Amino acid sequence: MPPKPAKPACPVCGKPASALHTPFCGQGCRDRDLLQWLGEGYRLPGPPADERDFAGNEDE
C-alpha cells in the first residue's frame, strides 16, 4: 500500500492547511498574506521603472 501524501503546510506559518482556507491554515494567515501583496511585501527584482511609463497619455 503506497504511503499517504503529506498534508500541505500553510505557506505563512507552516501549520497544516485548512480545507476552508486552502492553502492557508486559517483566516489570520490568509489575511496576513493578502496584506503582504497589498503592501508590496512580495516583489521581484528588476530594473527601475521609467517615469515616462507612468506619466500618462497627455500628448495623445
PDB file of N, H, CA, C and O in Angstrom:
ATOM      1  N   MET A   1       0.856  -1.184   0.000  1.00  0.00           N
ATOM      2  CA  MET A   1       0.000   0.000   0.000  1.00  0.00           C
ATOM      3  C   MET A   1       0.902   1.248   0.000  1.00  0.00           C
ATOM      4  O   MET A   1       1.768   1.380   0.865  1.00  0.00           O
ATOM      5  N   PRO A   2       0.706   2.157  -0.958  1.00  0.00           N
ATOM      6  CA  PRO A   2       1.552   3.353  -1.032  1.00  0.00           C
ATOM      7  C   PRO A   2       1.285   4.291   0.151  1.00  0.00           C
ATOM      8  O   PRO A   2       0.159   4.342   0.647  1.00  0.00           O
ATOM      9  N   PRO A   3       2.288   5.024   0.607  1.00  0.00           N
ATOM     10  CA  PRO A   3       2.078   5.957   1.726  1.00  0.00           C
ATOM     11  C   PRO A   3       1.194   7.119   1.304  1.00  0.00           C
ATOM     12  O   PRO A   3       1.186   7.522   0.141  1.00  0.00           O
ATOM     13  N   LYS A   4       0.451   7.651   2.265  1.00  0.00           N
ATOM     14  H   LYS A   4       0.457   7.324   3.209  1.00  0.00           H
ATOM     15  CA  LYS A   4      -0.410   8.807   2.013  1.00  0.00           C
ATOM     16  C   LYS A   4       0.457  10.036   1.776  1.00  0.00           C
ATOM     17  O   LYS A   4       1.492  10.199   2.423  1.00  0.00           O
ATOM     18  N   PRO A   5       0.043  10.901   0.853  1.00  0.00           N
ATOM     19  CA  PRO A   5       0.809  12.134   0.657  1.00  0.00           C
ATOM     20  C   PRO A   5       0.712  13.023   1.898  1.00  0.00           C
ATOM     21  O   PRO A   5      -0.315  13.034   2.577  1.00  0.00           O
ATOM     22  N   ALA A   6       1.762  13.754   2.188  1.00  0.00           N
ATOM     23  H   ALA A   6       2.596  13.746   1.637  1.00  0.00           H
ATOM     24  CA  ALA A   6       1.766  14.638   3.355  1.00  0.00           C
ATOM     25  C   ALA A   6       0.739  15.754   3.153  1.00  0.00           C
ATOM     26  O   ALA A   6       0.549  16.253   2.043  1.00  0.00           O
ATOM     27  N   LYS A   7       0.087  16.130   4.246  1.00  0.00           N
ATOM     28  H   LYS A   7       0.242  15.725   5.147  1.00  0.00           H
ATOM     29  CA  LYS A   7      -0.883  17.221   4.197  1.00  0.00           C
ATOM     30  C   LYS A   7      -0.117  18.524   3.957  1.00  0.00           C
ATOM     31  O   LYS A   7       0.893  18.774   4.615  1.00  0.00           O
ATOM     32  N   PRO A   8      -0.585  19.355   3.024  1.00  0.00           N
ATOM     33  CA  PRO A   8       0.145  20.587   2.730  1.00  0.00           C
ATOM     34  C   PRO A   8       0.224  21.506   3.951  1.00  0.00           C
ATOM     35  O   PRO A   8      -0.680  21.537   4.787  1.00  0.00           O
ATOM     36  N   ALA A   9       1.314  22.240   4.029  1.00  0.00           N
ATOM     37  H   ALA A   9       2.048  22.215   3.351  1.00  0.00           H
ATOM     38  CA  ALA A   9       1.517  23.174   5.139  1.00  0.00           C
ATOM     39  C   ALA A   9       1.170  24.595   4.702  1.00  0.00           C
ATOM     40  O   ALA A   9       1.297  24.950   3.530  1.00  0.00           O
ATOM     41  N   CYS A  10       0.735  25.388   5.655  1.00  0.00           N
ATOM     42  H   CYS A  10       0.631  25.100   6.607  1.00  0.00           H
ATOM     43  CA  CYS A  10       0.427  26.801   5.422  1.00  0.00           C
ATOM     44  C   CYS A  10       1.717  27.513   5.000  1.00  0.00           C
ATOM     45  O   CYS A  10       2.734  27.375   5.680  1.00  0.00           O
ATOM     46  N   PRO A  11       1.702  28.272   3.894  1.00  0.00           N
ATOM     47  CA  PRO A  11       2.911  28.955   3.447  1.00  0.00           C
ATOM     48  C   PRO A  11       3.356  30.090   4.370  1.00  0.00           C
ATOM     49  O   PRO A  11       4.494  30.548   4.273  1.00  0.00           O
ATOM     50  N   VAL A  12       2.478  30.549   5.260  1.00  0.00           N
ATOM     51  H   VAL A  12       1.553  30.176   5.338  1.00  0.00           H
ATOM     52  CA  VAL A  12       2.826  31.657   6.155  1.00  0.00           C
ATOM     53  C   VAL A  12       3.431  31.159   7.456  1.00  0.00           C
ATOM     54  O   VAL A  12       4.473  31.656   7.885  1.00  0.00           O
ATOM     55  N   CYS A  13       2.780  30.164   8.101  1.00  0.00           N
ATOM     56  H   CYS A  13       1.934  29.760   7.753  1.00  0.00           H
ATOM     57  CA  CYS A  13       3.236  29.738   9.426  1.00  0.00           C
ATOM     58  C   CYS A  13       3.700  28.284   9.496  1.00  0.00           C
ATOM     59  O   CYS A  13       4.358  27.898  10.462  1.00  0.00           O
ATOM     60  N   GLY A  14       3.370  27.472   8.491  1.00  0.00           N
ATOM     61  H   GLY A  14       2.836  27.786   7.706  1.00  0.00           H
ATOM     62  CA  GLY A  14       3.814  26.087   8.474  1.00  0.00           C
ATOM     63  C   GLY A  14       2.870  25.093   9.121  1.00  0.00           C
ATOM     64  O   GLY A  14       3.137  23.891   9.084  1.00  0.00           O
ATOM     65  N   LYS A  15       1.779  25.548   9.709  1.00  0.00           N
ATOM     66  H   LYS A  15       1.562  26.523   9.739  1.00  0.00           H
ATOM     67  CA  LYS A  15       0.787  24.632  10.298  1.00  0.00           C
ATOM     68  C   LYS A  15       0.055  23.908   9.173  1.00  0.00           C
ATOM     69  O   LYS A  15       0.103  24.346   8.024  1.00  0.00           O
ATOM     70  N   PRO A  16      -0.622  22.806   9.490  1.00  0.00           N
ATOM     71  CA  PRO A  16      -1.391  22.095   8.445  1.00  0.00           C
ATOM     72  C   PRO A  16      -2.468  22.999   7.839  1.00  0.00           C
ATOM     73  O   PRO A  16      -3.116  23.766   8.550  1.00  0.00           O
ATOM     74  N   ALA A  17      -2.648  22.903   6.540  1.00  0.00           N
ATOM     75  H   ALA A  17      -2.122  22.280   5.962  1.00  0.00           H
ATOM     76  CA  ALA A  17      -3.626  23.735   5.831  1.00  0.00           C
ATOM     77  C   ALA A  17      -5.048  23.310   6.165  1.00  0.00           C
ATOM     78  O   ALA A  17      -5.315  22.135   6.416  1.00  0.00           O
ATOM     79  N   SER A  18      -5.948  24.274   6.165  1.00  0.00           N
ATOM     80  H   SER A  18      -5.731  25.228   5.962  1.00  0.00           H
ATOM     81  CA  SER A  18      -7.367  24.039   6.406  1.00  0.00           C
ATOM     82  C   SER A  18      -8.078  23.911   5.064  1.00  0.00           C
ATOM     83  O   SER A  18      -7.763  24.646   4.127  1.00  0.00           O
ATOM     84  N   ALA A  19      -9.028  22.993   4.958  1.00  0.00           N
ATOM     85  H   ALA A  19      -9.284  22.396   5.718  1.00  0.00           H
ATOM     86  CA  ALA A  19      -9.773  22.819   3.711  1.00  0.00           C
ATOM     87  C   ALA A  19     -10.560  24.090   3.366  1.00  0.00           C
ATOM     88  O   ALA A  19     -10.736  24.412   2.190  1.00  0.00           O
ATOM     89  N   LEU A  20     -11.025  24.799   4.373  1.00  0.00           N
ATOM     90  H   LEU A  20     -10.882  24.538   5.328  1.00  0.00           H
ATOM     91  CA  LEU A  20     -11.824  26.007   4.162  1.00  0.00           C
ATOM     92  C   LEU A  20     -10.963  27.182   3.678  1.00  0.00           C
ATOM     93  O   LEU A  20     -11.440  28.033   2.928  1.00  0.00           O
ATOM     94  N   HIS A  21      -9.702  27.226   4.106  1.00  0.00           N
ATOM     95  H   HIS A  21      -9.315  26.535   4.716  1.00  0.00           H
ATOM     96  CA  HIS A  21      -8.831  28.363   3.793  1.00  0.00           C
ATOM     97  C   HIS A  21      -7.605  27.967   2.964  1.00  0.00           C
ATOM     98  O   HIS A  21      -6.591  28.664   3.002  1.00  0.00           O
ATOM     99  N   THR A  22      -7.680  26.873   2.227  1.00  0.00           N
ATOM    100  H   THR A  22      -8.503  26.307   2.196  1.00  0.00           H
ATOM    101  CA  THR A  22      -6.551  26.360   1.448  1.00  0.00           C
ATOM    102  C   THR A  22      -5.907  27.450   0.622  1.00  0.00           C
ATOM    103  O   THR A  22      -6.644  28.213  -0.003  1.00  0.00           O
ATOM    104  N   PRO A  23      -4.624  27.586   0.567  1.00  0.00           N
ATOM    105  CA  PRO A  23      -3.570  26.751   1.153  1.00  0.00           C
ATOM    106  C   PRO A  23      -3.158  27.185   2.548  1.00  0.00           C
ATOM    107  O   PRO A  23      -2.137  26.723   3.056  1.00  0.00           O
ATOM    108  N   PHE A  24      -3.929  28.063   3.180  1.00  0.00           N
ATOM    109  H   PHE A  24      -4.759  28.438   2.768  1.00  0.00           H
ATOM    110  CA  PHE A  24      -3.580  28.586   4.498  1.00  0.00           C
ATOM    111  C   PHE A  24      -4.237  27.779   5.608  1.00  0.00           C
ATOM    112  O   PHE A  24      -5.152  26.995   5.358  1.00  0.00           O
ATOM    113  N   CYS A  25      -3.758  27.978   6.853  1.00  0.00           N
ATOM    114  H   CYS A  25      -3.014  28.615   7.055  1.00  0.00           H
ATOM    115  CA  CYS A  25      -4.309  27.238   7.990  1.00  0.00           C
ATOM    116  C   CYS A  25      -5.583  27.895   8.520  1.00  0.00           C
ATOM    117  O   CYS A  25      -6.407  27.226   9.143  1.00  0.00           O
ATOM    118  N   GLY A  26      -5.751  29.184   8.282  1.00  0.00           N
ATOM    119  H   GLY A  26      -5.081  29.727   7.776  1.00  0.00           H
ATOM    120  CA  GLY A  26      -6.922  29.882   8.778  1.00  0.00           C
ATOM    121  C   GLY A  26      -7.028  31.284   8.192  1.00  0.00           C
ATOM    122  O   GLY A  26      -6.210  31.701   7.372  1.00  0.00           O
ATOM    123  N   GLN A  27      -8.048  31.991   8.631  1.00  0.00           N
ATOM    124  H   GLN A  27      -8.712  31.653   9.297  1.00  0.00           H
ATOM    125  CA  GLN A  27      -8.307  33.331   8.110  1.00  0.00           C
ATOM    126  C   GLN A  27      -7.187  34.305   8.462  1.00  0.00           C
ATOM    127  O   GLN A  27      -6.894  35.206   7.675  1.00  0.00           O
ATOM    128  N   GLY A  28      -6.563  34.148   9.611  1.00  0.00           N
ATOM    129  H   GLY A  28      -6.802  33.417  10.250  1.00  0.00           H
ATOM    130  CA  GLY A  28      -5.487  35.054  10.015  1.00  0.00           C
ATOM    131  C   GLY A  28      -4.315  35.017   9.050  1.00  0.00           C
ATOM    132  O   GLY A  28      -3.830  36.064   8.622  1.00  0.00           O
ATOM    133  N   CYS A  29      -3.856  33.822   8.703  1.00  0.00           N
ATOM    134  H   CYS A  29      -4.250  32.971   9.051  1.00  0.00           H
ATOM    135  CA  CYS A  29      -2.731  33.698   7.768  1.00  0.00           C
ATOM    136  C   CYS A  29      -3.151  34.127   6.369  1.00  0.00           C
ATOM    137  O   CYS A  29      -2.353  34.684   5.616  1.00  0.00           O
ATOM    138  N   ARG A  30      -4.386  33.867   6.033  1.00  0.00           N
ATOM    139  H   ARG A  30      -5.034  33.414   6.644  1.00  0.00           H
ATOM    140  CA  ARG A  30      -4.894  34.294   4.713  1.00  0.00           C
ATOM    141  C   ARG A  30      -4.871  35.815   4.596  1.00  0.00           C
ATOM    142  O   ARG A  30      -4.456  36.360   3.573  1.00  0.00           O
ATOM    143  N   ASP A  31      -5.322  36.500   5.657  1.00  0.00           N
ATOM    144  H   ASP A  31      -5.659  36.057   6.487  1.00  0.00           H
ATOM    145  CA  ASP A  31      -5.325  37.961   5.671  1.00  0.00           C
ATOM    146  C   ASP A  31      -3.904  38.519   5.687  1.00  0.00           C
ATOM    147  O   ASP A  31      -3.617  39.513   5.019  1.00  0.00           O
ATOM    148  N   ARG A  32      -3.013  37.878   6.450  1.00  0.00           N
ATOM    149  H   ARG A  32      -3.247  37.071   6.993  1.00  0.00           H
ATOM    150  CA  ARG A  32      -1.628  38.331   6.520  1.00  0.00           C
ATOM    151  C   ARG A  32      -0.962  38.265   5.138  1.00  0.00           C
ATOM    152  O   ARG A  32      -0.207  39.163   4.763  1.00  0.00           O
ATOM    153  N   ASP A  33      -1.249  37.196   4.388  1.00  0.00           N
ATOM    154  H   ASP A  33      -1.862  36.468   4.693  1.00  0.00           H
ATOM    155  CA  ASP A  33      -0.700  37.057   3.048  1.00  0.00           C
ATOM    156  C   ASP A  33      -1.256  38.142   2.118  1.00  0.00           C
ATOM    157  O   ASP A  33      -0.506  38.725   1.335  1.00  0.00           O
ATOM    158  N   LEU A  34      -2.540  38.412   2.196  1.00  0.00           N
ATOM    159  H   LEU A  34      -3.150  37.939   2.832  1.00  0.00           H
ATOM    160  CA  LEU A  34      -3.146  39.464   1.372  1.00  0.00           C
ATOM    161  C   LEU A  34      -2.528  40.818   1.675  1.00  0.00           C
ATOM    162  O   LEU A  34      -2.263  41.596   0.760  1.00  0.00           O
ATOM    163  N   LEU A  35      -2.295  41.110   2.958  1.00  0.00           N
ATOM    164  H   LEU A  35      -2.511  40.477   3.701  1.00  0.00           H
ATOM    165  CA  LEU A  35      -1.676  42.381   3.323  1.00  0.00           C
ATOM    166  C   LEU A  35      -0.253  42.493   2.777  1.00  0.00           C
ATOM    167  O   LEU A  35       0.191  43.588   2.434  1.00  0.00           O
ATOM    168  N   GLN A  36       0.461  41.378   2.693  1.00  0.00           N
ATOM    169  H   GLN A  36       0.100  40.488   2.972  1.00  0.00           H
ATOM    170  CA  GLN A  36       1.794  41.394   2.092  1.00  0.00           C
ATOM    171  C   GLN A  36       1.703  41.798   0.622  1.00  0.00           C
ATOM    172  O   GLN A  36       2.508  42.602   0.153  1.00  0.00           O
ATOM    173  N   TRP A  37       0.732  41.248  -0.109  1.00  0.00           N
ATOM    174  H   TRP A  37       0.078  40.594   0.273  1.00  0.00           H
ATOM    175  CA  TRP A  37       0.565  41.597  -1.522  1.00  0.00           C
ATOM    176  C   TRP A  37       0.169  43.063  -1.672  1.00  0.00           C
ATOM    177  O   TRP A  37       0.722  43.775  -2.510  1.00  0.00           O
ATOM    178  N   LEU A  38      -0.785  43.513  -0.865  1.00  0.00           N
ATOM    179  H   LEU A  38      -1.234  42.935  -0.184  1.00  0.00           H
ATOM    180  CA  LEU A  38      -1.267  44.892  -0.976  1.00  0.00           C
ATOM    181  C   LEU A  38      -0.213  45.911  -0.551  1.00  0.00           C
ATOM    182  O   LEU A  38      -0.166  47.016  -1.091  1.00  0.00           O
ATOM    183  N   GLY A  39       0.632  45.545   0.413  1.00  0.00           N
ATOM    184  H   GLY A  39       0.593  44.648   0.852  1.00  0.00           H
ATOM    185  CA  GLY A  39       1.670  46.444   0.895  1.00  0.00           C
ATOM    186  C   GLY A  39       2.974  46.303   0.139  1.00  0.00           C
ATOM    187  O   GLY A  39       4.003  46.816   0.578  1.00  0.00           O
ATOM    188  N   GLU A  40       2.947  45.614  -0.990  1.00  0.00           N
ATOM    189  H   GLU A  40       2.111  45.197  -1.346  1.00  0.00           H
ATOM    190  CA  GLU A  40       4.122  45.390  -1.829  1.00  0.00           C
ATOM    191  C   GLU A  40       5.238  44.671  -1.083  1.00  0.00           C
ATOM    192  O   GLU A  40       6.417  44.922  -1.329  1.00  0.00           O
ATOM    193  N   GLY A  41       4.865  43.775  -0.170  1.00  0.00           N
ATOM    194  H   GLY A  41       3.907  43.571   0.031  1.00  0.00           H
ATOM    195  CA  GLY A  41       5.841  42.977   0.551  1.00  0.00           C
ATOM    196  C   GLY A  41       6.439  41.888  -0.313  1.00  0.00           C
ATOM    197  O   GLY A  41       7.555  41.433  -0.061  1.00  0.00           O
ATOM    198  N   TYR A  42       5.706  41.466  -1.331  1.00  0.00           N
ATOM    199  H   TYR A  42       4.799  41.835  -1.536  1.00  0.00           H
ATOM    200  CA  TYR A  42       6.201  40.477  -2.277  1.00  0.00           C
ATOM    201  C   TYR A  42       6.611  41.226  -3.540  1.00  0.00           C
ATOM    202  O   TYR A  42       5.768  41.798  -4.230  1.00  0.00           O
ATOM    203  N   ARG A  43       7.899  41.220  -3.836  1.00  0.00           N
ATOM    204  H   ARG A  43       8.583  40.754  -3.275  1.00  0.00           H
ATOM    205  CA  ARG A  43       8.387  41.920  -5.021  1.00  0.00           C
ATOM    206  C   ARG A  43       9.413  41.067  -5.734  1.00  0.00           C
ATOM    207  O   ARG A  43      10.098  40.250  -5.118  1.00  0.00           O
ATOM    208  N   LEU A  44       9.511  41.262  -7.024  1.00  0.00           N
ATOM    209  H   LEU A  44       8.954  41.925  -7.524  1.00  0.00           H
ATOM    210  CA  LEU A  44      10.527  40.600  -7.828  1.00  0.00           C
ATOM    211  C   LEU A  44      11.570  41.630  -8.221  1.00  0.00           C
ATOM    212  O   LEU A  44      11.218  42.752  -8.585  1.00  0.00           O
ATOM    213  N   PRO A  45      12.843  41.276  -8.154  1.00  0.00           N
ATOM    214  CA  PRO A  45      13.866  42.244  -8.544  1.00  0.00           C
ATOM    215  C   PRO A  45      13.806  42.529 -10.043  1.00  0.00           C
ATOM    216  O   PRO A  45      13.482  41.649 -10.841  1.00  0.00           O
ATOM    217  N   GLY A  46      14.108  43.722 -10.400  1.00  0.00           N
ATOM    218  H   GLY A  46      14.370  44.437  -9.752  1.00  0.00           H
ATOM    219  CA  GLY A  46      14.114  44.097 -11.803  1.00  0.00           C
ATOM    220  C   GLY A  46      14.696  45.484 -11.969  1.00  0.00           C
ATOM    221  O   GLY A  46      15.052  46.134 -10.987  1.00  0.00           O
ATOM    222  N   PRO A  47      14.795  45.938 -13.202  1.00  0.00           N
ATOM    223  CA  PRO A  47      15.339  47.279 -13.438  1.00  0.00           C
ATOM    224  C   PRO A  47      14.355  48.350 -12.959  1.00  0.00           C
ATOM    225  O   PRO A  47      13.152  48.097 -12.897  1.00  0.00           O
ATOM    226  N   PRO A  48      14.846  49.525 -12.624  1.00  0.00           N
ATOM    227  CA  PRO A  48      13.948  50.612 -12.215  1.00  0.00           C
ATOM    228  C   PRO A  48      12.972  50.954 -13.345  1.00  0.00           C
ATOM    229  O   PRO A  48      13.321  50.877 -14.523  1.00  0.00           O
ATOM    230  N   ALA A  49      11.776  51.324 -12.979  1.00  0.00           N
ATOM    231  H   ALA A  49      11.493  51.387 -12.022  1.00  0.00           H
ATOM    232  CA  ALA A  49      10.759  51.701 -13.968  1.00  0.00           C
ATOM    233  C   ALA A  49      11.086  53.077 -14.541  1.00  0.00           C
ATOM    234  O   ALA A  49      11.618  53.937 -13.840  1.00  0.00           O
ATOM    235  N   ASP A  50      10.774  53.275 -15.787  1.00  0.00           N
ATOM    236  H   ASP A  50      10.342  52.576 -16.357  1.00  0.00           H
ATOM    237  CA  ASP A  50      10.966  54.563 -16.448  1.00  0.00           C
ATOM    238  C   ASP A  50       9.774  55.449 -16.092  1.00  0.00           C
ATOM    239  O   ASP A  50       8.626  55.045 -16.275  1.00  0.00           O
ATOM    240  N   GLU A  51      10.037  56.646 -15.589  1.00  0.00           N
ATOM    241  H   GLU A  51      10.970  56.974 -15.441  1.00  0.00           H
ATOM    242  CA  GLU A  51       8.957  57.540 -15.166  1.00  0.00           C
ATOM    243  C   GLU A  51       8.021  57.890 -16.316  1.00  0.00           C
ATOM    244  O   GLU A  51       6.846  58.175 -16.088  1.00  0.00           O
ATOM    245  N   ARG A  52       8.527  57.872 -17.551  1.00  0.00           N
ATOM    246  H   ARG A  52       9.482  57.641 -17.736  1.00  0.00           H
ATOM    247  CA  ARG A  52       7.671  58.190 -18.698  1.00  0.00           C
ATOM    248  C   ARG A  52       6.560  57.163 -18.875  1.00  0.00           C
ATOM    249  O   ARG A  52       5.513  57.473 -19.445  1.00  0.00           O
ATOM    250  N   ASP A  53       6.780  55.938 -18.390  1.00  0.00           N
ATOM    251  H   ASP A  53       7.630  55.686 -17.927  1.00  0.00           H
ATOM    252  CA  ASP A  53       5.744  54.906 -18.497  1.00  0.00           C
ATOM    253  C   ASP A  53       4.543  55.219 -17.628  1.00  0.00           C
ATOM    254  O   ASP A  53       3.445  54.732 -17.895  1.00  0.00           O
ATOM    255  N   PHE A  54       4.736  56.037 -16.576  1.00  0.00           N
ATOM    256  H   PHE A  54       5.629  56.432 -16.360  1.00  0.00           H
ATOM    257  CA  PHE A  54       3.666  56.336 -15.647  1.00  0.00           C
ATOM    258  C   PHE A  54       3.174  57.785 -15.748  1.00  0.00           C
ATOM    259  O   PHE A  54       2.338  58.206 -14.949  1.00  0.00           O
ATOM    260  N   ALA A  55       3.674  58.537 -16.701  1.00  0.00           N
ATOM    261  H   ALA A  55       4.353  58.195 -17.350  1.00  0.00           H
ATOM    262  CA  ALA A  55       3.340  59.967 -16.806  1.00  0.00           C
ATOM    263  C   ALA A  55       1.932  60.190 -17.332  1.00  0.00           C
ATOM    264  O   ALA A  55       1.382  61.278 -17.156  1.00  0.00           O
ATOM    265  N   GLY A  56       1.338  59.202 -17.966  1.00  0.00           N
ATOM    266  H   GLY A  56       1.784  58.319 -18.109  1.00  0.00           H
ATOM    267  CA  GLY A  56       0.010  59.385 -18.514  1.00  0.00           C
ATOM    268  C   GLY A  56       0.083  59.625 -20.009  1.00  0.00           C
ATOM    269  O   GLY A  56       1.169  59.681 -20.587  1.00  0.00           O
ATOM    270  N   ASN A  57      -1.055  59.764 -20.620  1.00  0.00           N
ATOM    271  H   ASN A  57      -1.937  59.719 -20.151  1.00  0.00           H
ATOM    272  CA  ASN A  57      -1.143  59.955 -22.067  1.00  0.00           C
ATOM    273  C   ASN A  57      -1.564  61.381 -22.381  1.00  0.00           C
ATOM    274  O   ASN A  57      -2.535  61.591 -23.108  1.00  0.00           O
ATOM    275  N   GLU A  58      -0.852  62.362 -21.845  1.00  0.00           N
ATOM    276  H   GLU A  58      -0.064  62.191 -21.255  1.00  0.00           H
ATOM    277  CA  GLU A  58      -1.197  63.765 -22.035  1.00  0.00           C
ATOM    278  C   GLU A  58      -0.986  64.211 -23.480  1.00  0.00           C
ATOM    279  O   GLU A  58      -1.695  65.095 -23.961  1.00  0.00           O
ATOM    280  N   ASP A  59      -0.010  63.604 -24.185  1.00  0.00           N
ATOM    281  H   ASP A  59       0.566  62.886 -23.794  1.00  0.00           H
ATOM    282  CA  ASP A  59       0.284  64.000 -25.562  1.00  0.00           C
ATOM    283  C   ASP A  59      -0.744  63.475 -26.546  1.00  0.00           C
ATOM    284  O   ASP A  59      -0.932  64.056 -27.615  1.00  0.00           O
ATOM    285  N   GLU A  60      -1.402  62.401 -26.205  1.00  0.00           N
ATOM    286  H   GLU A  60      -1.250  61.929 -25.337  1.00  0.00           H
ATOM    287  CA  GLU A  60      -2.316  61.745 -27.154  1.00  0.00           C
ATOM    288  C   GLU A  60      -3.718  62.271 -27.064  1.00  0.00           C
ATOM    289  O   GLU A  60      -4.596  61.818 -27.798  1.00  0.00           O
TER     290      GLU A  60
END
